[in-house]
């Protein structure tokens, strides 16, 4: 199944690259974009997406473990909640650095090794936290774990985008990202059972072993992105074999190009994020990620502490975060379906409004008298906020072409991690000073800023049938 374009600049570029690489190929020129986007969605592609999604499940599981452990650690070690702000921040700083460098690594050396390396790093460091003797050791290990947790997210979503045909891409990327709250939901249910019996050390052992097992599976089964291989002439024989496994018959001596994306790739590298009319969208997306991840990680890191400070038990606090994550899974799926039908602008803006309203309406709810109502409300808030957060990755996949897609997604996530770092200190301070009301007011205000940023974005995903997404 090959596409042979006329003597175009893109086709000539592909042959020129092959000549420079010392490869002479006499076969047809295959448009990898046409082959992937217009072809079938095969079992191998779905398996690659599933493996990427599993890496995000364990990513979400590990990233939220510290939030469940803090209430027990403060009691066991006799220290204040504020003493753990640097611990939370160190992990988030690691995530920010990991997000920024993983994208550059993936665009240069491949998506496969970036995903595998990220999972291995955070699995090893999380396991080691179970042996930590003090707060400083936990902070150092959370920083190392953060490098891997931050790196896994942008590279796995890039892998998903590049294995999925255009007609399924928004939903597939969103389904991959919703594995973050799915992993957090599993962590909450798991923590509710493990913490009373095995304590926080047992929780971190389990959180480390799971990704290490997955890293072995990824090493054995995860293929490299075909779009990445198409840009490396020396690896075209590997790409031919991969495409045949994906039910795309191409000749052994085929050359590869990507007509649609090369026409959009006038510039490469980090500066390309600000070229060709992308500057406004890049800055707006960075702002949206900053504020949305501030809201998300204020919940991941401090929601159980906020609930215990209001008089709820550790188990009920864990269920509150699980409800938040469960709402996020549902919201992300519904928002992805809405984007496929109506485009991304209005579904994202309406979900932002829902995030604002659901947070501010909970400010008057008494946690001990109306616990069920509060938990349901937190689930509703999680639905709206995580719907926005999850689908913004699909927006990145649409805005940026292959050459800078991982870099663009990773840079947006890196700015988001800065917002998350801010939440590490703001969450502790706001809960101490203003209690639940101040905390919920902060979450709603953050979503107001996300609403403004996403309204500024010019290149929103079009509605289905209006235009073909990349």
N, C-alpha and C positions, 0 to 999 in steps of 0.2 A: 504494500500500500504506500506508494510514493507519489510525491508531487514534484513535477519538474517545471520550475518557473522559466520565463524567458530570460534572455541575457540581461539580468538586472544587476544593480550594484550590490545587492545582498548576496546574490549567487556568486558574483565575482569575488566578493570578500571572502566567502567560504573557501573558494579555490585558492585564493592568495594565502590564506592562513594555512591551508594544507601544504602548500609549496614551501612556506617558511618553515613549517615543522618537519620538512623532509619527507612528506608523504605524497605519493603520486597515485591518484585514484581515477580510474576511467569510467566509473559507473555514473548513475543518475544523481542529480542533486535533490535531496529529500528535505522538504520543509517540515522541520520537527514540530512547529506550532500547528500546522495543518494535520499532521499525523496524530498528534495527541488530542487536540481539541475536538476534532471531528470524527475520531475513531471510537471504538467501543470502550467501555469501562470494564476492564478485565479483572480476573481474580488476583493477578499479581499486583496490579495497581491498588486494588482495595486492600490487599495484605500490607503493602507499603504504608498506606494511609492508616491502617489499624495499628501497625507498629509505632508510627509517629504519635498516634493518639494515646497509646499505652505509655509512651514516654512522658506525655503531659499529665496522665493520671497520677503517676508516681511523683512527678514534679509538683502537682497540686497537693498531694498527700504530704510530701516532705516540707514544702514551703509553709504549711500551716501548723506543723507539729509544735512549734515553740509557743504558739498561742494557747494550746491546750495544756502545755507543761508549766507555764508561768504561775498560775494560781497555786500549784503544788510546790514549786520551787521556792516561792516567797515564804510559804509556811515552813518548809523543811529547813531552809537556810536562815530564816529569821531576818529577811531583808525586805525593803520596800518595793512597790511596783515600779517606781521611777528608776530603781537600780537596774532594771532590765531593759530600759529604753536603749542603752548602748548595745545590748545583745541583739535586740530587734533591728537596730540601725545597721549593725555590722553585717548581718545577713542580707539586708536590703542593699547596702553598698556593694557587696559582692555580686548581687543580682544585677545591679546597674552596670558594673564593669563587665560581667559575663555577657550581658545582653549586647553591649557595644562591640566587644571583641569577637564574639561568636559569629556575628553577621559578616564581619570582614574575613574571618577564617573560612566560613562556609562559602563565600563568594570566590575565594582564592583556591582552597584545597578540597572543597566538596562538602555537600550537605551531610553525607553519611557519617563521616568521621566526626563532624561537629556534634551531631546528635549522640553518637556512641560515647564520645569523650565527655560530654556534658553529664550524661546519666551516670557514668562511672564515677565522676568526681563527686557529685552530690550524694551518691549512695555511700561511698567510702567515708566522707566527712560526717554524714548523719550517723552512721554506725559508731564512729569514734566519739560522738557527743555523749553516748551512754557511759563512757569512762571519765567524763570531765569532773574534776574535783572542785571547781569554783566557777564564778561568773566569767572571769577573764578567759578561761579555757573554752567555755561555751561560745563566747563572743568570737574568738579566733576561728573555731571550727564552723560556726555559722557563716562566717565570711567565706571560708573555702567552699562550703556547701552552696552558698549563694552564687559563686562563680558558675557552678554547674547548673543550678536551678535557672539562673538568668539566661544561660546559653541555650538550654533545651527548648525554650518556648519559641523564639524567632526561627530557629533552624528547623524545628519540627513542623511549624506552620508553613514555612517555605517549601519543605519537602512535600507536604500535603498539596499545596497549590500547584506544584509542578508535576505531580503524578495524576492530577484530576482533570478530566476534560472541562472545558470552559462552562458547559451547561450545568455542571454539578459543583463548580468550584466554590462559590460563596457558601453553600450549605456545608461542603466538606471541611473548609477551613474553619467555619464557625463550630461545627461538631467537634473538631480537634481541640479548639480553644476551650470549649465548654467542659473539656476533661479536667481543667483546673478546678472549677467548683465541684465537679464530680469527685475528683481526688480528695478535695477538702471535705466533702460530705462523708466519704468513706472514712477519712481520718477522724471525723467527729464521732461517728458511730463506733469506730474501732477504739478510740481513746476512752469513750464512756465505759467500755468493757475492760480494757487493759489497765488503765491508770489505777483503779481501786485494787487490782490484784498484783500487778508487776511494777507499778510505779512509773515514773517518767523515764527511767533508764531502759526499761523493757520496751517502752513506746519508741524510743529512738533506735533500738536494735532492730525492731520490725521495720521501721521507716528506712533503715539503711540496707537491709537484706533484700527487700523487694526490688529496688532499682538495680542492685548488683546482678540479680538473677536476670532481669530484663536486659541489662547490658550484654550479657552473654548471648541472649536470644537475638538481639539486634546485630551483633557481630556475625552471627550465622545466617541471618535471613534478610536483613535490610539492604536493598540495592541502592546504587547511587542514582541521583536524579537524572532522567534522560535529557532534560533541558540543559543541565550543567555539563553533561558529557558531550552534547552537541557543540559546545563552545570550545572543546579541547580536541583538536584533530588527532592527536596521538591516541586518544581513547575511543575513536570511532569504531574500531573492531568490537570493543566492549559494548558500545551502544547498539550496534547491529544485533548482537546476541540478546541484549535486553529487550529490544523492540520485537524480536521474534518470539520471545517468551510472553510478550504482551499482545500477541496475535497481529502484529504488524509485519508483513513480509517485505523486507528490503534486501537489495542485493548486497553481497559481501563487500563489494568495492564502492559502496555508496558514499557520497559526500553529504554533509548536512549544513543547513542554514535555517534561519528563523525569520522569514520575511516580515511578518507583522511586527515583531519586537525590534528587529534591527532597524526598521524604519523609525522607531521611536527612540533609539539609542544613539543619539548624536553625541552624548557625553557619557563617560563611565567614571566610577570612583565616587567618593563622598560628595564632591562638588556637584555631581549630576543630580543630587536631590534638590538643588536650587536652580537648575537649568531647565530650559524648554517649558517655562511656565509653571514649574512645580514649586517654586519658592513659597508662595502663599499657602498652598496645601500642606507643604512640609511643616511649616511653622505652626499652622492651625492643628495639624494632627499631633505634633509634639505637645502642644498645650492641652489637647483633649486627653492624651495618654497621661500627662503629668497629674491632672486633677482626678481623672477616673481611677488611676492606680492609688492615689492618695486615699480615696474613698474605700476602694476594695481592700487595701492592706490595713487601713484603720479597723476594718471589720475582721480580717484574718488574724491580726496580731492582738487586738485589744477587745474584741466583742466578748469573749468569755470572761475577761477581767472586769469589764463593765457590768456584766450580768451578775457575777459573784459579789461585786461591790454593792449591788442593789439588793443583796440578800438571797440570791438563788444558789443552789448547790452546784458543785463542779460538774456533775452529770447533766443537770438542766442547762447549765451554761454551754456545755458541749453540744447539746441538742439545739440550742439557739443558733450556733454557727452552722450546724448541719442543715437547719431549715433555710438559713441564708444561702447556703450552697445549693440546696435542692431547688430553691426558687431560681437560682442562677442557671442551672441546667435547663429548666423548663423555659425560662425567658430567652436564653440564647437560641434554642431550637425555634421558638415561635418568631423571634426577630429575624432569624435567617430565612425562614419561609416568607416572611413579609418582604424582606429585601429582594428575594427572588422575583416577587410579583410586582412590587411597587418601586424598586430601587432603594438606595440606602438612606437618602436624605430624611424623609419624613418618618420612617420607622425609628431611626436613631434619635431624632429630635423628640419624638413622642415618648420614647423610653427614658430620655433624660428628664422630661417633665414628670414622668411617673416616679423616677428616683427621688426627685426633690419632694414631691407631695407625700410619698410614703414615709420618708424620714421625718419630715416636719409634723406629720399627723401623729407620730408615735411619741412626741415629746411630752404629752400629757398623760401617758399610760403608766400606771403604777405597776412595777415589775412583780411585786409579791402578790398583789391583789388580782391582777389580770395577766397572769403569766402566759396563759394560752394565747390570749389576744396579742401580747407582745411578740411571742415566737412566730405566730402567723404573720404579723406585720413585718417582722424581720425577713421572713421568707419572701414576702411581696417586694420589699426593698431590694433584696438580693436578686429577684427576678429582673427588675428594671436595670439595676446597675451592671450586673454581669451580662445582660443582653447587649448593653452598649459596649462593654469592654471586649467581649468575645467577638462581636462582629466588626469591631474596628480593625482587627487583623485582616479580615477579608477586604476591607477598604484599602489597607496598605498593599495587599496583593494586587488590587486593581490599579492603584495610582502608579506603582513602580514597575518597570519592565525587568526582565530576567537578570540583566547585568548588575542591577543594584537593588533587586527585590529583597534579598536577605539583609543588605546593608540598610535599606530604608526602613524595613520592619524592625530591625535591631536598634536603630538609632531612635525610633519612636518609643520603643520599649525601654531604652536606656533613660530617656527623659521621664518616662512613666516611673521608673525605679527611683528617680530623684524625688518625685512626689511621694512614693512609698516610704523613702527614707525620712522625709519630713513628717509623715504620719507616725513614725516610730516615736518621735518626741512629742508631737502634737497630741496624739492619742492619750498618752500617759498624763500629760499636763491638763488636757481638757477634762478627762474623767475625774482627776483629783480636784480640779477647781469647780467644774460645773455639773458633775455627775452625768446621769443618763441624758438629761435634757440638752446639756451643752454638747455632748458627744453626737447626738442625733442631729442637732442644729449644724454641726460641722459637716456631717455627711451630706446633708441637703444642700448646703452652700457650695460644696465641691461640685455637685452635679449641676448647679446653675452655671458654673464656669465651663463645664464640659459642653453644655447646651450651646453656649455662645461660641466656643471654638469650632464645634461641628457645623454650626450654621455658616461659618466663614469658609469652610472647605468648598472648593469649586468643582473638583472632579469626583463627585459621588458616583457610586455604582448605578448604572441606569436600570430601569425596570426591564424585566424579561421581554425580549423581542424588540426593545428600542435600539439596542446596540449590543455588539458582542464584546463581553469582558475578556481581558487577556488571560 
